[in-house]
Amino acid sequence: MLEMLLTNALTVITVALLFGVTIFIHELGHFLAARKCGLVVDAFAIGFGPALWKRKVNGVEYKICILPFGGYVALPQMDPGSDHPDSDMAKRKLPRVAPWRRIVVALAGVTGNMILAFLIAYIIFYVGKPSAPHERRCVVGFVAEDSAAAANVHPGDTIAAVEGVAVRNWEDLITHLALNTGDEVTLDITRAGAAGPLQVQVPTTYNVIRMRMLDGVAMESICQVGQTLPGSPAEEAGLQRWDRIVAVGGEPIYSREHLSGSLGKHVDQDVTISIQRPLPGRKTSESMDLTVRPRFNETEQRVMIGIGFIQDVVEFDEIVHPSPLGQIRQHATMIFQMLHALVTPKQSKAAAGAVGGPVAILTMFWFYVQSSFIMALWFTCLLNVNLAVLNLLPFPVLDGGHIVLSLWEAITRRAVSYKVVSWVWNISAILLLSLFVVLTWRDVRRFIGVRQQVSPPAEAPAATNALPEATP
């Protein structure tokens, strides 16, 4: 219990630090550029709401606030309505700032995020990033026998394209499905032993968090033993913790569900299982075959061998070294695909349903921190790229809105009317706040739905050879 509390406390601190650094670097960019360009800085705050800590130095009030969902640098000369006689800038008789200086200050925040993203990407490239099978390929791990997909899709099939669009891995597949509005999709698949590529139709459905997925089809997963039940067939066969089951009866195994189904065909029969066992003190493993006799469990009403799986948040089995530029390109492509879908009539509804809010971001942070610190850094890199791209959108309140107004003033030689700016800015602020509330509420509902249907323990129950129902 104490260990769990300490782990959770450390996770909270790590999430807060990584998220805080992301916001801090963005605001630091604005702050440094403003000082360099000669602008007056009133405050530099991380977070919103009441201040937990504050101190005034050389006219600048530095604050750390209670809500760590953002931050700001108070720059009265960047105020879009600063030309109005009642504005703070006019009352304080502050000089008007040239448009190009305001553009530099606005761009400095996203520049800071991109610099941080590249630094993190280089760390990941140097150290290496844990990689799961579904990140490297798009292989089907399991197909429910009673699903409509069972006639066309088999475990071990590699999905090469969705609706004619190539996919590199399962994450690409999920992205395409999330933006798809149809109840059925066309898949191009390759299958061992087939004469050539196959094209099949597969129905789609929604999972518990309202994300579209292939009906009855799950991704590849790792079958790594966590424990064996005393006196079970697994213990009698010599299975040990950390053994990875890769085949049953000479047939490759692609997921835990696939393993369960394969063992079910050999009830009360000796069958050979192929495993990979890590060598002590080494990063390699040895392959070996063991003989196990699955037994039918009357209580569970299914065939079992008595093992529990290692169940981490994310299953990693390789260390990869992706290029820094490749990482940035991958992160940017993801957000640009989503933005494109949001403005495409046929995809906008599906894309809007796939957008996550602050709760989703913090939840993902939590999962990645608990899986490995390097994965938490990888997610931080993704977050910085996304923050940079989103802030450049020409939307009032965002940095992109400041840039558009400054460009207008630079081209026309006059500032946008105070009334127009005030109206647009207020409406935009209300819309942005409303979006924040809606996304937060939706994230909370999804989170509650997942917790009600999925209860992930550290290891699966020792008497089973398959995990409880889980979201693909």
LUMKOLZA-725232 format. One record per residue (C-alpha): residue in three letters; x negated, y negated, z negated. Coordinates in steps of 0.5 Angstrom, whole numbers, plus 2048, in hexadecimal, padded with zeros to 3 digits. Layout:
<nodes>
ALAXYZ/...
</nodes>
This chain:
<nodes>
MET800800800/LEU7FA7FB7FE/GLU7F77FD804/MET7FD7FB809/LEU7FE7F5805/LEU7F77F3806/THR7F77F580E/ASN7FD7F180F/ALA7FA7EB80B/LEU7F47EB80F/THR7F87EC816/VAL7FC7E5814/ILE7F67E2812/THR7F37E4819/VAL7F97E281D/ALA7FA7DB81A/LEU7F27DA81B/LEU7F27DC823/PHE7F97D9824/GLY7F67D3820/VAL7F07D2824/THR7F47D282B/ILE7F87CC828/PHE7F27C9825/ILE7EE7C982C/HIS7F47C7830/GLU7F47C182B/LEU7ED7C082A/GLY7EC7BF832/HIS7F27B9832/PHE7EE7B682C/LEU7E77B682E/ALA7E97B4835/ALA7ED7AE832/ARG7E87AC82E/LYS7E37AC834/CYS7E87A8838/GLY7E97A3832/LEU7F07A4830/VAL7F27A3829/VAL7F47AA825/ASP7F87A981F/ALA7F97B181D/PHE7F67B881F/ALA7FB7BD81D/ILE7FB7C581D/GLY8027C781C/PHE8087C381B/GLY80D7C1815/PRO80A7C080E/ALA8037BF80D/LEU7FF7C4809/TRP7F97C0809/LYS7F77BA80C/ARG7F17B580C/LYS7F07AE80F/VAL7E97AD812/ASN7E77A6816/GLY7EF7A5817/VAL7F17AC81A/GLU7F57B0815/TYR7F37B7816/LYS7F97BC814/ILE7FA7C4813/CYS8027C5813/ILE8067CA811/LEU8097CD817/PRO8037D081C/PHE8077D0822/GLY8037CA826/GLY8007C3824/TYR7FF7BC826/VAL7FA7B6827/ALA7FE7B0826/LEU7FC7AB82B/PRO8007A582C/GLN7FD7A3832/MET7FF7A9836/ASP8077A8834/PRO80B7A783A/GLY80F7A2837/SER80979E835/ASP80B79883A/HIS811796836/PRO811790831/ASP81379482B/SER80E79A82C/ASP80979B827/MET80379A82C/ALA80679382E/LYS807791826/ARG800793825/LYS7FE78F82B/LEU7FA79582D/PRO7F7794834/ARG7FA79883A/VAL7F679E83C/ALA7F479F844/PRO7F87A5847/TRP7F27A9849/ARG7F07A9841/ARG7F77AC83F/ILE7F67B1844/VAL7EF7B3842/VAL7F27B383B/ALA7F87B883D/LEU7F47BC841/ALA7EF7BD83B/GLY7F37C2837/VAL7F47C783C/THR7ED7C683E/GLY7EB7C8837/ASN7F07CE837/MET7ED7D183E/ILE7E67D083B/LEU7E87D4835/ALA7EB7D9839/PHE7E47DA83D/LEU7E07DA837/ILE7E57E0834/ALA7E57E383B/TYR7DD7E483B/ILE7DD7E7834/ILE7E27EC836/PHE7DE7ED83C/TYR7D77EE838/VAL7DA7F2832/GLY7DF7F6836/LYS7E77F7836/PRO7EB7FD833/SER7EF7FF839/ALA7F5804839/PRO7F780883F/HIS7FD804841/GLU7F87FE842/ARG7F4802847/ARG7F980584B/CYS80180684C/VAL80280D84B/VAL808810849/GLY807814842/PHE80E817841/VAL815817844/ALA81B819841/GLU81E820843/ASP82581D843/SER824816847/ALA82581584E/ALA81E81384F/ALA81C81B84D/ALA81E81D855/ASN819818858/VAL813816852/HIS80F81B84F/PRO80A81A849/GLY80381984C/ASP806815852/THR80280F854/ILE807809855/ALA80380585B/ALA8087FF85C/VAL80F7FD85A/GLU8147FA85F/GLY80E7FA864/VAL8097F685F/ALA8037F985D/VAL8027FB855/ARG7FB7FC852/ASN7FE7FE84B/TRP8047FF847/GLU8047F8845/ASP8047F684C/LEU80A7FB84C/ILE80E7F8846/THR80D7F1849/HIS8107F3850/LEU8167F684C/ALA8177F0847/LEU8187EC84E/ASN81C7F1851/THR8247F0851/GLY8267F6854/ASP8287FC851/GLU824800855/VAL81D800858/THR81980385E/LEU81280685B/ASP80C808860/ILE80980E85C/THR80381285D/ARG80381985B/ALA7FE81F85A/GLY7FF82485F/ALA804820864/ALA80281F86B/GLY80281786A/PRO806811867/LEU80D812865/GLN81280D864/VAL81880E85F/GLN81E80A85C/VAL81E80A854/PRO823807850/THR82180184B/THR824800844/TYR8237FB83E/ASN81F7FD838/VAL8217FB831/ILE81D7F4832/ARG8217F3838/MET81B7F483D/ARG81D7F8843/MET8197FF844/LEU81A805848/ASP81F809846/GLY81D810842/VAL81580E844/ALA81080D83F/MET80880B840/GLU80280F83F/SER800810838/ILE7FB813834/CYS7FC81A830/GLN7F781982A/VAL7F881D824/GLY7F981A81E/GLN7FA81F819/THR7FC827819/LEU80182A814/PRO7FE82F810/GLY800836812/SER803833819/PRO801836820/ALA7FC830821/GLU7F883281B/GLU7F883981D/ALA7F5837824/GLY7F0833821/LEU7F282C823/GLN7EF82681F/ARG7F081F81E/TRP7EE81B824/ASP7EF820829/ARG7F281E82F/ILE7F6823833/VAL7F682283A/ALA7F982883D/VAL7FE82E83B/GLY7FD83583F/GLY7F8831844/GLU7FD82C846/PRO7FB825844/ILE7FF82183F/TYR80181A840/SER804818839/ARG80781A833/GLU80E81B835/HIS80B81F83B/LEU807823836/SER80D825832/GLY811827838/SER80B82B83B/LEU80A82F834/GLY812830834/LYS81183583A/HIS80C839836/VAL81083B830/ASP80D84182C/GLN808842831/ASP801841831/VAL7FF83B836/THR7F8838837/ILE7F7830835/SER7F182C838/ILE7EF827833/GLN7E9822833/ARG7E682282C/PRO7E181C82A/LEU7DA81E828/PRO7D881B821/GLY7D4815822/ARG7D4814829/LYS7D981182E/THR7DA817832/SER7DE81D831/GLU7DE824833/SER7E4828837/MET7E682F834/ASP7ED833835/LEU7F183682F/THR7F683B82F/VAL7FD83982B/ARG80383C82A/PRO80983782A/ARG80F838825/PHE816836825/ASN81883281F/GLU81F83381D/THR82082D819/GLU81D82881E/GLN82082D824/ARG81A82C828/VAL81483082A/MET80E82D825/ILE80782F824/GLY80682B81E/ILE80282481F/GLY80281D81E/PHE7FF818823/ILE7FB812822/GLN80080C823/ASP7FC806824/VAL8007FF826/VAL7FC80082D/GLU7F980782F/PHE7F2805832/ASP7ED80B835/GLU7E8807839/ILE7E4801838/VAL7E47FC83E/HIS7E07F6840/PRO7E47F1844/SER7E17EB847/PRO7E37E5844/LEU7E57E284A/GLY7E97E884C/GLN7ED7E7845/ILE7EE7E0846/ARG7F17E284D/GLN7F57E784A/HIS7F87E3844/ALA7FA7DD849/THR7FD7E284E/MET8027E4849/ILE8047DE847/PHE8057DB84E/GLN8097E1850/MET80E7E084A/LEU80E7D884C/HIS80F7DA853/ALA8157DF851/LEU8187DA84D/VAL8197D5853/THR81B7DB858/PRO8237DB858/LYS8237E3858/GLN81E7E4853/SER81F7DE84E/LYS8247E284A/ALA8207E8849/ALA81A7E3848/ALA81D7DF842/GLY81F7E583F/ALA8187E883E/VAL8157E183C/GLY8137E2834/GLY8137DC82F/PRO80E7DB829/VAL8117E1825/ALA80F7E582B/ILE8087E282B/LEU8067E3824/THR8097EA824/MET8047EC82A/PHE7FF7E8826/TRP8007ED820/PHE8007F3824/TYR7FA7F2828/VAL7F67EF821/GLN7F87F681E/SER7F67FA824/SER7EF7F7825/PHE7EC7F0824/ILE7E97F082B/MET7F07F182E/ALA7F27EB829/LEU7ED7E782D/TRP7F07E9833/PHE7F77E7832/THR7F47E082F/CYS7F17E0836/LEU7F77E1839/LEU7FB7DC835/ASN7F67D7837/VAL7F77D883E/ASN7FE7D883D/LEU7FE7D1839/ALA7FA7CE83E/VAL7FE7D0844/LEU8057CE840/ASN8027C783E/LEU8017C5845/LEU8087C6847/PRO80B7BF849/PHE8107BF844/PRO8107B983F/VAL80E7BA838/LEU8087BF83B/ASP8017BD83D/GLY8047BD844/GLY8097B8843/HIS8047B3841/ILE8007B4847/VAL8067B384C/LEU8087AD848/SER8007AA849/LEU8007AC850/TRP8067A9852/GLU8037A284E/ALA7FC7A3852/ILE8007A4859/THR80579E858/ARG80179A853/ARG80779984E/ALA80A79E848/VAL8107A2849/SER81679E846/TYR81679E83E/LYS81E7A083E/VAL81C7A6843/VAL8177A983F/SER81A7A8839/TRP8207AC83C/VAL81C7B183F/TRP8187B2839/ASN81D7B3834/ILE8217B8839/SER81B7BC83A/ALA8197BC832/ILE8217BF831/LEU8207C4836/LEU8197C6834/LEU81C7C782D/SER8227CA82F/LEU81E7CF833/PHE8197D082D/VAL81F7D2829/VAL8227D782E/LEU81C7DA82F/THR81B7DB828/TRP8227DE826/ARG8217E382C/ASP81A7E582A/VAL81D7E6823/ARG8237EA825/ARG81E7EE82A/PHE81A7F0824/ILE81F7F281F/GLY8227F7825/VAL81B7FA826/ARG81A7FB81E/GLN8217FE81E/GLN81F803823/VAL818804823/SER81480581C/PRO80D80681E/PRO80980A818/ALA80180A818/GLU80281181A/ALA80881681D/PRO80B81B818/ALA806821818/ALA80C826819/THR80D823820/ASN809823827/ALA80D81D829/LEU80E816827/PRO815813825/GLU81980F82A/ALA81480982D/THR815804832/PRO812805838/
</nodes>
